[in-house]
Amino acid sequence: MRSRALLVGLVLTTLVSADPELLPTSSKRWYDLVKPTQRELKWRKIPWLTDLSEAVKTAKEEKRPLVIWTAGDEPLDRC
């Protein structure tokens, strides 16, 4: 039951993340439980690059490691 409630909360967070005030009062409680903190959203401040050659050039200039994230298919195709 607890995992179902968490799933409902995650769905609600996704659906109304732009305006949580649209939620009914009973669902707002779940939204507040699963809402990410500012610390958890720090990854959004990273200047992600989609051009590999530009990323390699920037990594060399800044003497930083390069992280490459790829996916072979749509995440929901296998469901």
mmCIF file of the N, C-alpha and C atoms, coordinates in Angstrom:
data_MODEL
# 
_entry.id   MODEL 
# 
loop_
_atom_site.group_PDB 
_atom_site.id 
_atom_site.type_symbol 
_atom_site.label_atom_id 
_atom_site.label_alt_id 
_atom_site.label_comp_id 
_atom_site.label_asym_id 
_atom_site.label_entity_id 
_atom_site.label_seq_id 
_atom_site.pdbx_PDB_ins_code 
_atom_site.Cartn_x 
_atom_site.Cartn_y 
_atom_site.Cartn_z 
_atom_site.occupancy 
_atom_site.B_iso_or_equiv 
_atom_site.pdbx_formal_charge 
_atom_site.auth_seq_id 
_atom_site.auth_comp_id 
_atom_site.auth_asym_id 
_atom_site.auth_atom_id 
_atom_site.pdbx_PDB_model_num 
ATOM 1   N N  . MET A 1 1  ? 0.828  -1.195 0.000   1.00 0.00 ? 1  MET A N  1 
ATOM 2   C CA . MET A 1 1  ? 0.000  0.000  0.000   1.00 0.00 ? 1  MET A CA 1 
ATOM 3   C C  . MET A 1 1  ? 0.871  1.258  0.000   1.00 0.00 ? 1  MET A C  1 
ATOM 4   N N  . ARG A 1 2  ? 1.960  1.196  0.758   1.00 0.00 ? 2  ARG A N  1 
ATOM 5   C CA . ARG A 1 2  ? 2.834  2.361  0.842   1.00 0.00 ? 2  ARG A CA 1 
ATOM 6   C C  . ARG A 1 2  ? 3.482  2.675  -0.506  1.00 0.00 ? 2  ARG A C  1 
ATOM 7   N N  . SER A 1 3  ? 3.888  1.627  -1.230  1.00 0.00 ? 3  SER A N  1 
ATOM 8   C CA . SER A 1 3  ? 4.503  1.851  -2.547  1.00 0.00 ? 3  SER A CA 1 
ATOM 9   C C  . SER A 1 3  ? 3.477  2.417  -3.525  1.00 0.00 ? 3  SER A C  1 
ATOM 10  N N  . ARG A 1 4  ? 2.228  2.008  -3.393  1.00 0.00 ? 4  ARG A N  1 
ATOM 11  C CA . ARG A 1 4  ? 1.176  2.564  -4.258  1.00 0.00 ? 4  ARG A CA 1 
ATOM 12  C C  . ARG A 1 4  ? 0.991  4.050  -3.971  1.00 0.00 ? 4  ARG A C  1 
ATOM 13  N N  . ALA A 1 5  ? 1.009  4.417  -2.703  1.00 0.00 ? 5  ALA A N  1 
ATOM 14  C CA . ALA A 1 5  ? 0.863  5.816  -2.335  1.00 0.00 ? 5  ALA A CA 1 
ATOM 15  C C  . ALA A 1 5  ? 2.037  6.639  -2.866  1.00 0.00 ? 5  ALA A C  1 
ATOM 16  N N  . LEU A 1 6  ? 3.227  6.072  -2.811  1.00 0.00 ? 6  LEU A N  1 
ATOM 17  C CA . LEU A 1 6  ? 4.398  6.765  -3.338  1.00 0.00 ? 6  LEU A CA 1 
ATOM 18  C C  . LEU A 1 6  ? 4.274  6.949  -4.846  1.00 0.00 ? 6  LEU A C  1 
ATOM 19  N N  . LEU A 1 7  ? 3.808  5.906  -5.523  1.00 0.00 ? 7  LEU A N  1 
ATOM 20  C CA . LEU A 1 7  ? 3.608  6.002  -6.967  1.00 0.00 ? 7  LEU A CA 1 
ATOM 21  C C  . LEU A 1 7  ? 2.583  7.080  -7.303  1.00 0.00 ? 7  LEU A C  1 
ATOM 22  N N  . VAL A 1 8  ? 1.501  7.135  -6.573  1.00 0.00 ? 8  VAL A N  1 
ATOM 23  C CA . VAL A 1 8  ? 0.492  8.173  -6.795  1.00 0.00 ? 8  VAL A CA 1 
ATOM 24  C C  . VAL A 1 8  ? 1.106  9.550  -6.581  1.00 0.00 ? 8  VAL A C  1 
ATOM 25  N N  . GLY A 1 9  ? 1.908  9.668  -5.547  1.00 0.00 ? 9  GLY A N  1 
ATOM 26  C CA . GLY A 1 9  ? 2.566  10.944 -5.283  1.00 0.00 ? 9  GLY A CA 1 
ATOM 27  C C  . GLY A 1 9  ? 3.500  11.343 -6.400  1.00 0.00 ? 9  GLY A C  1 
ATOM 28  N N  . LEU A 1 10 ? 4.259  10.393 -6.929  1.00 0.00 ? 10 LEU A N  1 
ATOM 29  C CA . LEU A 1 10 ? 5.174  10.686 -8.032  1.00 0.00 ? 10 LEU A CA 1 
ATOM 30  C C  . LEU A 1 10 ? 4.418  11.100 -9.280  1.00 0.00 ? 10 LEU A C  1 
ATOM 31  N N  . VAL A 1 11 ? 3.327  10.428 -9.561  1.00 0.00 ? 11 VAL A N  1 
ATOM 32  C CA . VAL A 1 11 ? 2.513  10.795 -10.730 1.00 0.00 ? 11 VAL A CA 1 
ATOM 33  C C  . VAL A 1 11 ? 1.947  12.196 -10.546 1.00 0.00 ? 11 VAL A C  1 
ATOM 34  N N  . LEU A 1 12 ? 1.441  12.478 -9.373  1.00 0.00 ? 12 LEU A N  1 
ATOM 35  C CA . LEU A 1 12 ? 0.894  13.820 -9.114  1.00 0.00 ? 12 LEU A CA 1 
ATOM 36  C C  . LEU A 1 12 ? 1.971  14.888 -9.257  1.00 0.00 ? 12 LEU A C  1 
ATOM 37  N N  . THR A 1 13 ? 3.166  14.594 -8.761  1.00 0.00 ? 13 THR A N  1 
ATOM 38  C CA . THR A 1 13 ? 4.272  15.541 -8.881  1.00 0.00 ? 13 THR A CA 1 
ATOM 39  C C  . THR A 1 13 ? 4.586  15.816 -10.337 1.00 0.00 ? 13 THR A C  1 
ATOM 40  N N  . THR A 1 14 ? 4.598  14.779 -11.134 1.00 0.00 ? 14 THR A N  1 
ATOM 41  C CA . THR A 1 14 ? 4.897  14.930 -12.558 1.00 0.00 ? 14 THR A CA 1 
ATOM 42  C C  . THR A 1 14 ? 3.807  15.718 -13.272 1.00 0.00 ? 14 THR A C  1 
ATOM 43  N N  . LEU A 1 15 ? 2.571  15.419 -12.982 1.00 0.00 ? 15 LEU A N  1 
ATOM 44  C CA . LEU A 1 15 ? 1.460  16.049 -13.694 1.00 0.00 ? 15 LEU A CA 1 
ATOM 45  C C  . LEU A 1 15 ? 1.297  17.532 -13.383 1.00 0.00 ? 15 LEU A C  1 
ATOM 46  N N  . VAL A 1 16 ? 1.587  17.927 -12.162 1.00 0.00 ? 16 VAL A N  1 
ATOM 47  C CA . VAL A 1 16 ? 1.318  19.315 -11.784 1.00 0.00 ? 16 VAL A CA 1 
ATOM 48  C C  . VAL A 1 16 ? 2.563  20.042 -11.305 1.00 0.00 ? 16 VAL A C  1 
ATOM 49  N N  . SER A 1 17 ? 3.716  19.594 -11.723 1.00 0.00 ? 17 SER A N  1 
ATOM 50  C CA . SER A 1 17 ? 4.941  20.221 -11.231 1.00 0.00 ? 17 SER A CA 1 
ATOM 51  C C  . SER A 1 17 ? 5.007  21.698 -11.595 1.00 0.00 ? 17 SER A C  1 
ATOM 52  N N  . ALA A 1 18 ? 4.332  22.111 -12.661 1.00 0.00 ? 18 ALA A N  1 
ATOM 53  C CA . ALA A 1 18 ? 4.342  23.518 -13.044 1.00 0.00 ? 18 ALA A CA 1 
ATOM 54  C C  . ALA A 1 18 ? 3.481  24.348 -12.094 1.00 0.00 ? 18 ALA A C  1 
ATOM 55  N N  . ASP A 1 19 ? 2.389  23.785 -11.580 1.00 0.00 ? 19 ASP A N  1 
ATOM 56  C CA . ASP A 1 19 ? 1.498  24.535 -10.699 1.00 0.00 ? 19 ASP A CA 1 
ATOM 57  C C  . ASP A 1 19 ? 0.851  23.612 -9.672  1.00 0.00 ? 19 ASP A C  1 
ATOM 58  N N  . PRO A 1 20 ? 1.515  23.371 -8.541  1.00 0.00 ? 20 PRO A N  1 
ATOM 59  C CA . PRO A 1 20 ? 0.965  22.465 -7.531  1.00 0.00 ? 20 PRO A CA 1 
ATOM 60  C C  . PRO A 1 20 ? -0.328 22.973 -6.909  1.00 0.00 ? 20 PRO A C  1 
ATOM 61  N N  . GLU A 1 21 ? -0.642 24.231 -7.093  1.00 0.00 ? 21 GLU A N  1 
ATOM 62  C CA . GLU A 1 21 ? -1.887 24.774 -6.541  1.00 0.00 ? 21 GLU A CA 1 
ATOM 63  C C  . GLU A 1 21 ? -3.113 24.185 -7.226  1.00 0.00 ? 21 GLU A C  1 
ATOM 64  N N  . LEU A 1 22 ? -2.922 23.518 -8.365  1.00 0.00 ? 22 LEU A N  1 
ATOM 65  C CA . LEU A 1 22 ? -4.038 22.891 -9.071  1.00 0.00 ? 22 LEU A CA 1 
ATOM 66  C C  . LEU A 1 22 ? -4.490 21.603 -8.398  1.00 0.00 ? 22 LEU A C  1 
ATOM 67  N N  . LEU A 1 23 ? -3.686 21.099 -7.481  1.00 0.00 ? 23 LEU A N  1 
ATOM 68  C CA . LEU A 1 23 ? -4.018 19.846 -6.798  1.00 0.00 ? 23 LEU A CA 1 
ATOM 69  C C  . LEU A 1 23 ? -5.150 20.032 -5.798  1.00 0.00 ? 23 LEU A C  1 
ATOM 70  N N  . PRO A 1 24 ? -5.979 19.001 -5.644  1.00 0.00 ? 24 PRO A N  1 
ATOM 71  C CA . PRO A 1 24 ? -6.947 19.040 -4.545  1.00 0.00 ? 24 PRO A CA 1 
ATOM 72  C C  . PRO A 1 24 ? -6.205 18.975 -3.211  1.00 0.00 ? 24 PRO A C  1 
ATOM 73  N N  . THR A 1 25 ? -6.814 19.460 -2.171  1.00 0.00 ? 25 THR A N  1 
ATOM 74  C CA . THR A 1 25 ? -6.172 19.526 -0.856  1.00 0.00 ? 25 THR A CA 1 
ATOM 75  C C  . THR A 1 25 ? -5.674 18.155 -0.402  1.00 0.00 ? 25 THR A C  1 
ATOM 76  N N  . SER A 1 26 ? -6.450 17.110 -0.642  1.00 0.00 ? 26 SER A N  1 
ATOM 77  C CA . SER A 1 26 ? -6.037 15.768 -0.199  1.00 0.00 ? 26 SER A CA 1 
ATOM 78  C C  . SER A 1 26 ? -4.776 15.292 -0.916  1.00 0.00 ? 26 SER A C  1 
ATOM 79  N N  . SER A 1 27 ? -4.580 15.703 -2.157  1.00 0.00 ? 27 SER A N  1 
ATOM 80  C CA . SER A 1 27 ? -3.397 15.287 -2.912  1.00 0.00 ? 27 SER A CA 1 
ATOM 81  C C  . SER A 1 27 ? -2.190 16.183 -2.653  1.00 0.00 ? 27 SER A C  1 
ATOM 82  N N  . LYS A 1 28 ? -2.420 17.391 -2.195  1.00 0.00 ? 28 LYS A N  1 
ATOM 83  C CA . LYS A 1 28 ? -1.321 18.319 -1.931  1.00 0.00 ? 28 LYS A CA 1 
ATOM 84  C C  . LYS A 1 28 ? -0.367 17.741 -0.892  1.00 0.00 ? 28 LYS A C  1 
ATOM 85  N N  . ARG A 1 29 ? -0.901 17.019 0.073   1.00 0.00 ? 29 ARG A N  1 
ATOM 86  C CA . ARG A 1 29 ? -0.076 16.387 1.105   1.00 0.00 ? 29 ARG A CA 1 
ATOM 87  C C  . ARG A 1 29 ? 0.930  15.423 0.475   1.00 0.00 ? 29 ARG A C  1 
ATOM 88  N N  . TRP A 1 30 ? 0.488  14.616 -0.498  1.00 0.00 ? 30 TRP A N  1 
ATOM 89  C CA . TRP A 1 30 ? 1.377  13.685 -1.182  1.00 0.00 ? 30 TRP A CA 1 
ATOM 90  C C  . TRP A 1 30 ? 2.407  14.428 -2.004  1.00 0.00 ? 30 TRP A C  1 
ATOM 91  N N  . TYR A 1 31 ? 1.993  15.483 -2.653  1.00 0.00 ? 31 TYR A N  1 
ATOM 92  C CA . TYR A 1 31 ? 2.920  16.292 -3.450  1.00 0.00 ? 31 TYR A CA 1 
ATOM 93  C C  . TYR A 1 31 ? 4.038  16.837 -2.563  1.00 0.00 ? 31 TYR A C  1 
ATOM 94  N N  . ASP A 1 32 ? 3.689  17.349 -1.410  1.00 0.00 ? 32 ASP A N  1 
ATOM 95  C CA . ASP A 1 32 ? 4.696  17.904 -0.502  1.00 0.00 ? 32 ASP A CA 1 
ATOM 96  C C  . ASP A 1 32 ? 5.678  16.840 -0.021  1.00 0.00 ? 32 ASP A C  1 
ATOM 97  N N  . LEU A 1 33 ? 5.230  15.586 0.078   1.00 0.00 ? 33 LEU A N  1 
ATOM 98  C CA . LEU A 1 33 ? 6.118  14.510 0.525   1.00 0.00 ? 33 LEU A CA 1 
ATOM 99  C C  . LEU A 1 33 ? 7.158  14.121 -0.522  1.00 0.00 ? 33 LEU A C  1 
ATOM 100 N N  . VAL A 1 34 ? 6.824  14.208 -1.793  1.00 0.00 ? 34 VAL A N  1 
ATOM 101 C CA . VAL A 1 34 ? 7.736  13.746 -2.847  1.00 0.00 ? 34 VAL A CA 1 
ATOM 102 C C  . VAL A 1 34 ? 8.398  14.869 -3.625  1.00 0.00 ? 34 VAL A C  1 
ATOM 103 N N  . LYS A 1 35 ? 8.036  16.104 -3.328  1.00 0.00 ? 35 LYS A N  1 
ATOM 104 C CA . LYS A 1 35 ? 8.617  17.245 -4.031  1.00 0.00 ? 35 LYS A CA 1 
ATOM 105 C C  . LYS A 1 35 ? 10.127 17.286 -3.796  1.00 0.00 ? 35 LYS A C  1 
ATOM 106 N N  . PRO A 1 36 ? 10.933 17.376 -4.874  1.00 0.00 ? 36 PRO A N  1 
ATOM 107 C CA . PRO A 1 36 ? 12.389 17.411 -4.689  1.00 0.00 ? 36 PRO A CA 1 
ATOM 108 C C  . PRO A 1 36 ? 12.849 18.699 -4.008  1.00 0.00 ? 36 PRO A C  1 
ATOM 109 N N  . THR A 1 37 ? 13.912 18.581 -3.233  1.00 0.00 ? 37 THR A N  1 
ATOM 110 C CA . THR A 1 37 ? 14.486 19.751 -2.569  1.00 0.00 ? 37 THR A CA 1 
ATOM 111 C C  . THR A 1 37 ? 15.421 20.482 -3.538  1.00 0.00 ? 37 THR A C  1 
ATOM 112 N N  . GLN A 1 38 ? 15.822 21.674 -3.188  1.00 0.00 ? 38 GLN A N  1 
ATOM 113 C CA . GLN A 1 38 ? 16.770 22.424 -4.016  1.00 0.00 ? 38 GLN A CA 1 
ATOM 114 C C  . GLN A 1 38 ? 18.084 21.661 -4.148  1.00 0.00 ? 38 GLN A C  1 
ATOM 115 N N  . ARG A 1 39 ? 18.492 20.992 -3.093  1.00 0.00 ? 39 ARG A N  1 
ATOM 116 C CA . ARG A 1 39 ? 19.733 20.210 -3.138  1.00 0.00 ? 39 ARG A CA 1 
ATOM 117 C C  . ARG A 1 39 ? 19.625 19.079 -4.156  1.00 0.00 ? 39 ARG A C  1 
ATOM 118 N N  . GLU A 1 40 ? 18.453 18.452 -4.234  1.00 0.00 ? 40 GLU A N  1 
ATOM 119 C CA . GLU A 1 40 ? 18.255 17.358 -5.185  1.00 0.00 ? 40 GLU A CA 1 
ATOM 120 C C  . GLU A 1 40 ? 18.152 17.844 -6.628  1.00 0.00 ? 40 GLU A C  1 
ATOM 121 N N  . LEU A 1 41 ? 17.925 19.122 -6.815  1.00 0.00 ? 41 LEU A N  1 
ATOM 122 C CA . LEU A 1 41 ? 17.793 19.679 -8.164  1.00 0.00 ? 41 LEU A CA 1 
ATOM 123 C C  . LEU A 1 41 ? 19.064 20.371 -8.650  1.00 0.00 ? 41 LEU A C  1 
ATOM 124 N N  . LYS A 1 42 ? 20.173 20.213 -7.910  1.00 0.00 ? 42 LYS A N  1 
ATOM 125 C CA . LYS A 1 42 ? 21.420 20.873 -8.306  1.00 0.00 ? 42 LYS A CA 1 
ATOM 126 C C  . LYS A 1 42 ? 21.899 20.459 -9.688  1.00 0.00 ? 42 LYS A C  1 
ATOM 127 N N  . TRP A 1 43 ? 21.572 19.251 -10.136 1.00 0.00 ? 43 TRP A N  1 
ATOM 128 C CA . TRP A 1 43 ? 22.003 18.770 -11.447 1.00 0.00 ? 43 TRP A CA 1 
ATOM 129 C C  . TRP A 1 43 ? 21.479 19.653 -12.575 1.00 0.00 ? 43 TRP A C  1 
ATOM 130 N N  . ARG A 1 44 ? 20.375 20.375 -12.334 1.00 0.00 ? 44 ARG A N  1 
ATOM 131 C CA . ARG A 1 44 ? 19.816 21.236 -13.376 1.00 0.00 ? 44 ARG A CA 1 
ATOM 132 C C  . ARG A 1 44 ? 20.719 22.433 -13.697 1.00 0.00 ? 44 ARG A C  1 
ATOM 133 N N  . LYS A 1 45 ? 21.629 22.745 -12.797 1.00 0.00 ? 45 LYS A N  1 
ATOM 134 C CA . LYS A 1 45 ? 22.529 23.888 -13.011 1.00 0.00 ? 45 LYS A CA 1 
ATOM 135 C C  . LYS A 1 45 ? 23.755 23.517 -13.838 1.00 0.00 ? 45 LYS A C  1 
ATOM 136 N N  . ILE A 1 46 ? 23.944 22.244 -14.108 1.00 0.00 ? 46 ILE A N  1 
ATOM 137 C CA . ILE A 1 46 ? 25.075 21.794 -14.916 1.00 0.00 ? 46 ILE A CA 1 
ATOM 138 C C  . ILE A 1 46 ? 24.823 22.175 -16.368 1.00 0.00 ? 46 ILE A C  1 
ATOM 139 N N  . PRO A 1 47 ? 25.779 22.800 -17.027 1.00 0.00 ? 47 PRO A N  1 
ATOM 140 C CA . PRO A 1 47 ? 25.576 23.168 -18.437 1.00 0.00 ? 47 PRO A CA 1 
ATOM 141 C C  . PRO A 1 47 ? 25.764 21.959 -19.354 1.00 0.00 ? 47 PRO A C  1 
ATOM 142 N N  . TRP A 1 48 ? 24.756 21.104 -19.454 1.00 0.00 ? 48 TRP A N  1 
ATOM 143 C CA . TRP A 1 48 ? 24.837 19.900 -20.269 1.00 0.00 ? 48 TRP A CA 1 
ATOM 144 C C  . TRP A 1 48 ? 24.997 20.274 -21.735 1.00 0.00 ? 48 TRP A C  1 
ATOM 145 N N  . LEU A 1 49 ? 25.841 19.525 -22.434 1.00 0.00 ? 49 LEU A N  1 
ATOM 146 C CA . LEU A 1 49 ? 26.075 19.765 -23.862 1.00 0.00 ? 49 LEU A CA 1 
ATOM 147 C C  . LEU A 1 49 ? 25.577 18.564 -24.658 1.00 0.00 ? 49 LEU A C  1 
ATOM 148 N N  . THR A 1 50 ? 25.009 18.815 -25.821 1.00 0.00 ? 50 THR A N  1 
ATOM 149 C CA . THR A 1 50 ? 24.513 17.725 -26.664 1.00 0.00 ? 50 THR A CA 1 
ATOM 150 C C  . THR A 1 50 ? 25.404 17.490 -27.883 1.00 0.00 ? 50 THR A C  1 
ATOM 151 N N  . ASP A 1 51 ? 26.361 18.350 -28.111 1.00 0.00 ? 51 ASP A N  1 
ATOM 152 C CA . ASP A 1 51 ? 27.294 18.200 -29.230 1.00 0.00 ? 51 ASP A CA 1 
ATOM 153 C C  . ASP A 1 51 ? 28.585 17.586 -28.690 1.00 0.00 ? 51 ASP A C  1 
ATOM 154 N N  . LEU A 1 52 ? 28.905 16.363 -29.126 1.00 0.00 ? 52 LEU A N  1 
ATOM 155 C CA . LEU A 1 52 ? 30.057 15.643 -28.584 1.00 0.00 ? 52 LEU A CA 1 
ATOM 156 C C  . LEU A 1 52 ? 31.367 16.384 -28.813 1.00 0.00 ? 52 LEU A C  1 
ATOM 157 N N  . SER A 1 53 ? 31.588 16.905 -30.022 1.00 0.00 ? 53 SER A N  1 
ATOM 158 C CA . SER A 1 53 ? 32.863 17.580 -30.292 1.00 0.00 ? 53 SER A CA 1 
ATOM 159 C C  . SER A 1 53 ? 33.000 18.848 -29.441 1.00 0.00 ? 53 SER A C  1 
ATOM 160 N N  . GLU A 1 54 ? 31.907 19.549 -29.239 1.00 0.00 ? 54 GLU A N  1 
ATOM 161 C CA . GLU A 1 54 ? 31.944 20.733 -28.373 1.00 0.00 ? 54 GLU A CA 1 
ATOM 162 C C  . GLU A 1 54 ? 32.220 20.326 -26.921 1.00 0.00 ? 54 GLU A C  1 
ATOM 163 N N  . ALA A 1 55 ? 31.633 19.224 -26.494 1.00 0.00 ? 55 ALA A N  1 
ATOM 164 C CA . ALA A 1 55 ? 31.847 18.743 -25.128 1.00 0.00 ? 55 ALA A CA 1 
ATOM 165 C C  . ALA A 1 55 ? 33.302 18.335 -24.904 1.00 0.00 ? 55 ALA A C  1 
ATOM 166 N N  . VAL A 1 56 ? 33.894 17.640 -25.875 1.00 0.00 ? 56 VAL A N  1 
ATOM 167 C CA . VAL A 1 56 ? 35.297 17.236 -25.761 1.00 0.00 ? 56 VAL A CA 1 
ATOM 168 C C  . VAL A 1 56 ? 36.194 18.464 -25.688 1.00 0.00 ? 56 VAL A C  1 
ATOM 169 N N  . LYS A 1 57 ? 35.925 19.431 -26.538 1.00 0.00 ? 57 LYS A N  1 
ATOM 170 C CA . LYS A 1 57 ? 36.720 20.663 -26.550 1.00 0.00 ? 57 LYS A CA 1 
ATOM 171 C C  . LYS A 1 57 ? 36.615 21.386 -25.204 1.00 0.00 ? 57 LYS A C  1 
ATOM 172 N N  . THR A 1 58 ? 35.406 21.520 -24.696 1.00 0.00 ? 58 THR A N  1 
ATOM 173 C CA . THR A 1 58 ? 35.201 22.201 -23.413 1.00 0.00 ? 58 THR A CA 1 
ATOM 174 C C  . THR A 1 58 ? 35.877 21.445 -22.278 1.00 0.00 ? 58 THR A C  1 
ATOM 175 N N  . ALA A 1 59 ? 35.770 20.119 -22.273 1.00 0.00 ? 59 ALA A N  1 
ATOM 176 C CA . ALA A 1 59 ? 36.398 19.312 -21.222 1.00 0.00 ? 59 ALA A CA 1 
ATOM 177 C C  . ALA A 1 59 ? 37.913 19.478 -21.231 1.00 0.00 ? 59 ALA A C  1 
ATOM 178 N N  . LYS A 1 60 ? 38.504 19.533 -22.422 1.00 0.00 ? 60 LYS A N  1 
ATOM 179 C CA . LYS A 1 60 ? 39.959 19.727 -22.519 1.00 0.00 ? 60 LYS A CA 1 
ATOM 180 C C  . LYS A 1 60 ? 40.353 21.110 -22.027 1.00 0.00 ? 60 LYS A C  1 
ATOM 181 N N  . GLU A 1 61 ? 39.593 22.129 -22.442 1.00 0.00 ? 61 GLU A N  1 
ATOM 182 C CA . GLU A 1 61 ? 39.906 23.503 -22.025 1.00 0.00 ? 61 GLU A CA 1 
ATOM 183 C C  . GLU A 1 61 ? 39.811 23.664 -20.508 1.00 0.00 ? 61 GLU A C  1 
ATOM 184 N N  . GLU A 1 62 ? 38.789 23.045 -19.908 1.00 0.00 ? 62 GLU A N  1 
ATOM 185 C CA . GLU A 1 62 ? 38.573 23.194 -18.471 1.00 0.00 ? 62 GLU A CA 1 
ATOM 186 C C  . GLU A 1 62 ? 39.287 22.118 -17.648 1.00 0.00 ? 62 GLU A C  1 
ATOM 187 N N  . LYS A 1 63 ? 39.977 21.194 -18.349 1.00 0.00 ? 63 LYS A N  1 
ATOM 188 C CA . LYS A 1 63 ? 40.683 20.092 -17.684 1.00 0.00 ? 63 LYS A CA 1 
ATOM 189 C C  . LYS A 1 63 ? 39.751 19.347 -16.725 1.00 0.00 ? 63 LYS A C  1 
ATOM 190 N N  . ARG A 1 64 ? 38.601 18.965 -17.280 1.00 0.00 ? 64 ARG A N  1 
ATOM 191 C CA . ARG A 1 64 ? 37.591 18.233 -16.515 1.00 0.00 ? 64 ARG A CA 1 
ATOM 192 C C  . ARG A 1 64 ? 37.277 16.926 -17.222 1.00 0.00 ? 64 ARG A C  1 
ATOM 193 N N  . PRO A 1 65 ? 36.767 15.957 -16.472 1.00 0.00 ? 65 PRO A N  1 
ATOM 194 C CA . PRO A 1 65 ? 36.377 14.696 -17.114 1.00 0.00 ? 65 PRO A CA 1 
ATOM 195 C C  . PRO A 1 65 ? 35.126 14.887 -17.965 1.00 0.00 ? 65 PRO A C  1 
ATOM 196 N N  . LEU A 1 66 ? 34.931 13.982 -18.880 1.00 0.00 ? 66 LEU A N  1 
ATOM 197 C CA . LEU A 1 66 ? 33.786 14.021 -19.775 1.00 0.00 ? 66 LEU A CA 1 
ATOM 198 C C  . LEU A 1 66 ? 32.864 12.855 -19.446 1.00 0.00 ? 66 LEU A C  1 
ATOM 199 N N  . VAL A 1 67 ? 31.602 13.136 -19.222 1.00 0.00 ? 67 VAL A N  1 
ATOM 200 C CA . VAL A 1 67 ? 30.618 12.095 -18.953 1.00 0.00 ? 67 VAL A CA 1 
ATOM 201 C C  . VAL A 1 67 ? 29.725 11.981 -20.175 1.00 0.00 ? 67 VAL A C  1 
ATOM 202 N N  . ILE A 1 68 ? 29.610 10.775 -20.707 1.00 0.00 ? 68 ILE A N  1 
ATOM 203 C CA . ILE A 1 68 ? 28.755 10.549 -21.872 1.00 0.00 ? 68 ILE A CA 1 
ATOM 204 C C  . ILE A 1 68 ? 27.589 9.669  -21.439 1.00 0.00 ? 68 ILE A C  1 
ATOM 205 N N  . TRP A 1 69 ? 26.382 10.169 -21.664 1.00 0.00 ? 69 TRP A N  1 
ATOM 206 C CA . TRP A 1 69 ? 25.175 9.463  -21.276 1.00 0.00 ? 69 TRP A CA 1 
ATOM 207 C C  . TRP A 1 69 ? 24.402 9.136  -22.546 1.00 0.00 ? 69 TRP A C  1 
ATOM 208 N N  . THR A 1 70 ? 24.208 7.867  -22.798 1.00 0.00 ? 70 THR A N  1 
ATOM 209 C CA . THR A 1 70 ? 23.483 7.447  -23.998 1.00 0.00 ? 70 THR A CA 1 
ATOM 210 C C  . THR A 1 70 ? 22.369 6.482  -23.632 1.00 0.00 ? 70 THR A C  1 
ATOM 211 N N  . ALA A 1 71 ? 21.427 6.340  -24.540 1.00 0.00 ? 71 ALA A N  1 
ATOM 212 C CA . ALA A 1 71 ? 20.341 5.375  -24.375 1.00 0.00 ? 71 ALA A CA 1 
ATOM 213 C C  . ALA A 1 71 ? 20.085 4.731  -25.716 1.00 0.00 ? 71 ALA A C  1 
ATOM 214 N N  . GLY A 1 72 ? 19.830 3.453  -25.720 1.00 0.00 ? 72 GLY A N  1 
ATOM 215 C CA . GLY A 1 72 ? 19.647 2.732  -26.965 1.00 0.00 ? 72 GLY A CA 1 
ATOM 216 C C  . GLY A 1 72 ? 18.232 2.734  -27.485 1.00 0.00 ? 72 GLY A C  1 
ATOM 217 N N  . ASP A 1 73 ? 17.263 2.986  -26.601 1.00 0.00 ? 73 ASP A N  1 
ATOM 218 C CA . ASP A 1 73 ? 15.884 2.980  -27.035 1.00 0.00 ? 73 ASP A CA 1 
ATOM 219 C C  . ASP A 1 73 ? 15.053 3.879  -26.123 1.00 0.00 ? 73 ASP A C  1 
ATOM 220 N N  . GLU A 1 74 ? 13.790 4.004  -26.468 1.00 0.00 ? 74 GLU A N  1 
ATOM 221 C CA . GLU A 1 74 ? 12.890 4.792  -25.631 1.00 0.00 ? 74 GLU A CA 1 
ATOM 222 C C  . GLU A 1 74 ? 12.707 4.081  -24.304 1.00 0.00 ? 74 GLU A C  1 
ATOM 223 N N  . PRO A 1 75 ? 12.704 4.810  -23.190 1.00 0.00 ? 75 PRO A N  1 
ATOM 224 C CA . PRO A 1 75 ? 12.622 4.166  -21.885 1.00 0.00 ? 75 PRO A CA 1 
ATOM 225 C C  . PRO A 1 75 ? 11.356 3.335  -21.678 1.00 0.00 ? 75 PRO A C  1 
ATOM 226 N N  . LEU A 1 76 ? 10.256 3.695  -22.301 1.00 0.00 ? 76 LEU A N  1 
ATOM 227 C CA . LEU A 1 76 ? 9.010  2.974  -22.071 1.00 0.00 ? 76 LEU A CA 1 
ATOM 228 C C  . LEU A 1 76 ? 8.699  1.928  -23.135 1.00 0.00 ? 76 LEU A C  1 
ATOM 229 N N  . ASP A 1 77 ? 9.582  1.727  -24.111 1.00 0.00 ? 77 ASP A N  1 
ATOM 230 C CA . ASP A 1 77 ? 9.328  0.767  -25.176 1.00 0.00 ? 77 ASP A CA 1 
ATOM 231 C C  . ASP A 1 77 ? 9.200  -0.668 -24.662 1.00 0.00 ? 77 ASP A C  1 
ATOM 232 N N  . ARG A 1 78 ? 9.912  -0.986 -23.605 1.00 0.00 ? 78 ARG A N  1 
ATOM 233 C CA . ARG A 1 78 ? 9.943  -2.373 -23.138 1.00 0.00 ? 78 ARG A CA 1 
ATOM 234 C C  . ARG A 1 78 ? 8.781  -2.713 -22.202 1.00 0.00 ? 78 ARG A C  1 
ATOM 235 N N  . CYS A 1 79 ? 8.001  -1.769 -21.809 1.00 0.00 ? 79 CYS A N  1 
ATOM 236 C CA . CYS A 1 79 ? 6.900  -2.021 -20.864 1.00 0.00 ? 79 CYS A CA 1 
ATOM 237 C C  . CYS A 1 79 ? 5.784  -2.811 -21.498 1.00 0.00 ? 79 CYS A C  1 
# 
